[in-house]
Amino acid sequence: MPKSCLECEEKIMGREDKKFCSDGCRNAYNNKINKDSNNLMRNINNKLRKNYRILSEINVEGKTKTSRSKLLSKGFDFEFFTSILHTKTGNTYYFLYDQGYMALENEYYVLVRKDI
């Protein structure tokens, strides 16, 4: 019995375990199935990359101080980071890979770079 392509439903020629008539149909089918999770992941990764670029741009020396308003004006989103570090002294640093920040008084932040 001839099989049909899962994407376009055309008759499949070739191997008996083949599911698609072409690479194009295979790609289109898989892109359609993975669309929602890929879009969510893409959007989150874009926000993480943007936050990382902002910290790297401001924190050239490896340790600096900046204001919350400066970070926000560049588009920094405080909801997106890759890890949290709690120090023995009770401080909490939020990291985007090797770039981190910690809240100080009066809406200021210290920016640090972790040696990897």
Order of alpha helices (4+ residues) and beta strands (2+ residues): alpha-alpha-beta-alpha-beta-beta-beta-beta
